[in-house]
Amino acid sequence: MAENGRGHDYDVLVVGGTGVDTIVRVEELALPEGDAVFVPPVRDYVGHTGNGVALGCHALGMATKFIDFLGDDLQGRMVLESYAERGLDFSHVVSPHGTPRGVNLVDARGRRFSFFDGRHPSDLRLPREFYLPFVERARHVHMSIMNHNRDMYDDLERLGVGTSTDLHDWDGEESHHLDYALRSDLVFLSAAAIHGREARVMRRVLDEGRAHLVVATDGSNGCRVLARGESEPRHFPAVRPERPVVDTNGAGDSFVSAFLYTRLAGGDVAECVLAGSVAGAFACGSHGTHTEFVDPPALRRLAGAAGGSAVP
């Protein structure tokens, strides 16, 4: 990953991706007969992808800064109160469009399906005078695929700041994701929409973009990693969760945060993958979105139980 050679106040700056998730627990991810069904208590959580990466990095002791748009509404106040309680350093620009929300259905096996309201208009952008001072103080910037931050890449490249992004279940073609895929140094994606095409999509990211490394996660099937200069992705198996899987919300974000933590500490690919895998598995053992994150002692213990070691 690129290093800018300057002093920094933040190990990681996370840009975009906070909001409120409503979790509805259902027996299965399918509509039952009739027009109503009783479910366990429906609960709201501060969530979304940037939130998960920022809180995961914060729990691992990294100097973490999080910036985003946020509405002046009930959900926005919920976000601010949560970050104040957790001690996460967060700054925002007030959005007239409100705070993004999602509704996540979670079945009895912990699998989820998410409805995201995507309320920010396509031409909304974080003001340069707002984000640039934070970028100038950061060692690494993680870009959530929220659209309102996509114009930041020119400044990130000019300053030589290392970057990462998580494309989630990108199909390998959708243009919204493509800027992030081709302009980030480290690219995470899910294999959910590209099964059978992982190698081709990962190779495209490396051949057409600036990435040094692409990581395709695949849940209990582990992940594949392709580095620049390699001919084929390497497969890494998943680790066995220490606790029963009750909710997969936030597992991918936990994987990303622990991978970044290990990468920025000088870990090699295998060490980064192991850290990400145990952090993701740990997150699946708690109900809700981003309610519990692995810390350094737990990361070391779980990595050791999986037959490896954690860095640092």
N, C-alpha and C positions, 0 to 999 in steps of 0.2 A: 504494500500500500504506500502511496505517496506520503511523504512527510514534508511539512512546509519549512522546517528548519528554524521556526520562531518559537519563542516562549508561548505558553498557552495557559489559560485559566480553566479550560474545560477539556477533559479527556474526550468526551462525546457531546456533540450538539445534535439533538433530535429535532427535526423540522416537520411539523404537521402531524395530525392524526390523533386528536383527542375528541372525546364525546361521551355519550352515555349509552350503555347497552341495557336493554330490557331482556332478561333471561326467562324463557318459558320452557319448563321441563315437560316433555311429552314421552309417551311410551315408545313411539317410533316416528321417523321423519316422513309421515304420510298422513293425508287427511282421513280421519275416521268417517264412518257413516253418520248421517245427521248433520245438524248445524251448530252443535255445541258439545263441549267435552270438559269435564272437571280436570284441573291440573293442580300440582302443588303450588304454593305461593309464588306469584310472579314478582321478581325482584329487579331493581335497577342497580347497575354498577358503573362506575367510571371506567371507560374502556377505550377501544379502538387501537389500531396498530402502533402509532407513535407512543401512546400511553404505555403500552406493554413493553416496548423496547426501552423507553426512558426509565420506567420503574425497575425493570430488570437490571439495567446498568447501575442505577442508584443503589439497589440492594446489594450489588457486588462491590460496592465501595468506590465506584468510579466517580470522578467529578463530572456530573451530568447536568446539562442545561437543556430545557425543553421550551420550544416556542411554537405558537400556532395562532390561528383565529379562534375566538370564543364568543358566544353570544352573551348578551346582558339579559339572562333569563334564568329560570329555576335550574336548568341543567348546567348552565355556566357556573352558577354559584356552587352547585354540587361539586363540580370539577375543582374549583379554587379551594374549597374547604378540604377536599381530599388531599390535594397537594400540600397544603399548609400542614395538615396532620402528619403526612408522611415525610415532610421535609424536602420535597422535590423542588428544585429551582425552576420556576416556570414564569414566562412572560408572554403576554398576548396582545393582539390587536382586536378590538371589539368588532364583531361581524354583525351587520344589520340583518343578516339572514338567520341568526340564531345558532345554537350549538347543535352539531350533528348528532343524530341518534341512530341506533340500530336495534333490531329485534332479532334475537338469536333463539332458535328452537334447539333444544338439547335433548337427545333421546336417552334411553335407559343404558346404552353402551357408552355414553359420553360423547358421541358424535354430534356435530352441530351444523345447522344451516342458518345463514345470516341474511337478514334484510337490512340493507344500509340505505338511509334516506338521501344521501348525497346532495344536501340542500345548497351547498355553495355553487354559485353560477360559474360557468366555464371561464369567464374572463376575470374572475377574482384573483388577485395576486398579493402576496405579502409585500409590503412596501420595502424598498431597498434600504431606506434610511433606518428602518426597524431592524432588519435581519443582519445587515452587514457588520455592525459592531460585534455581534455575537460570533459570526463566522470568523472574524479576524482574531478571536481569542480561543478558537477551538483547534484541537489536534485532529479530530475526525468528525465528519458530519454524516449523520444517517438521515436519508431523505425518504420520508413516507410518500406514497404515490397519491398525493392529495390534489394534484394539479396546480394549486395556488402557490406552490414553491418551485415549479419547473423552470422559471426564469433565473433561478439562483445559480445554475450550473456555470454560466460564464464567469461569475465571481469566484466560484469554488475552484475552477480550473486556473484562473489567473493567479489566485493565491496559493495554489499547490496544496490544497487541503485534501487529505484522503477522504473518500466518500464510499457509502454503501447504500443499498436500497433493498427492499423486500417486495417482489412483484406478486406475491401470493399465488393465486391460481391462474396466472397468465397463460393464454393459449399459444403463445409464441408469435402471434400476429397482431393482436390488438394494438392500435397505434398509441392509445393513451399511455401504455406501459413502456413504449419503445424508447422514448427519450431517457427515461430512468435506466432502462436496460443497457443502453449504449453509452451513457455518459457517467456511469458510476464505476468505481474501481473494484468493488466487491458486490456481487449480485446474488441475492437469495431469491429462490422461487419455489413454488410447490409443484410437485409432479401431477397434481390432481387432474389438470386439463391437458396434459401432454404425455400421458402414458403411451409408451412405445416410440415416442419422439424426443425423449429427454436429451439424448446425445446430439441430435440435430439442432434443437433449440439452444442448448448450451454452447455448441460450437458457433452458432450464429452470433450469440452475444459476444464471444471472444473475437471472432473474425471481423465483425463490423463495428465493434465498440472499443472502449478503453479498459475494460475489466481485465484484471489479472487472474481472477478466480470466480467461478460460478458454482453455487451450491443449490442442488435441487432436493428438497426434503420430501419424504414420502411416508410420513407417519410411522406405523409399526414396521414398515419395510426398510426403514433406515433412510439413508440419503446417498446421493451421488455427487461427486466433486470433480470438476474439470478445471485444470490450471492452464494458463497460457504455456504453450510448448508441449503439452501432452496430447496424445492422439485419441485417447478414449477416457471417459469418466471413470473414476475409481468409486467402487461401492463400499459403503460403510454400514454395517448392520445397526439396527436400533438397540438401545439398552433396555433391559427389562425394568419396568417401573417398580419402584420400591413399594408404592401404595397402589391400591385398586384405582383403575381409571374411572373417574366419575364425570369429567368435563374436559373436553379438549380445547375450550376457549382459551386463547393466549399461549398455547404450547409453542407455536411457531415464533412468536415474539420473544419468548423466553430462550428458545434456541438461538435466535439472532443475538440477543444481548450477551449470552455466555460465550458465544463464538467470538464476538467483538472483544470482549474482556480478555480472552485468551490470546487472540491475535495481536492486540495492542500491547500485551505483555511479552510478546516474542515467541509465542507457541507455534509449533508447526501445524500442518493441516490436520493430522490425526488427533493431536491434542485439542485443537479447536473444535473438531467434530464431536469428540467425546464430551467436552464441556457443554456444547450445545445440546447434545442428545440427553445428557442426564438432567439438564435444566428443563428441557421440554417435557421429559417424562415426569419430573417433579411437579410441574405445573398442572399436569393432568390429574393429580391426586386431590385437588381442592375444587369445590363448587364455585361457580361464578367466573367473571372475567377479571383476570389480573388481581386476584385476591391474595396470592401467596407466591413468593419468588425465592429461588435458591440463593443463599449467601455463601461467602467464600469457605467457611468451615464445612457446610453441607456439600458444596461442590467438590471439595477435596475428598470427603468421605465417600460420596457416591461414585466419583471417578475411580477411587481405589477399589470399591466393591465391584465395579465393572471391569477391573483388571488393568486399569491405566493410572495415570496421574494427572493432576490439574496444575496449570501454570497460572499465576505464580504459586 
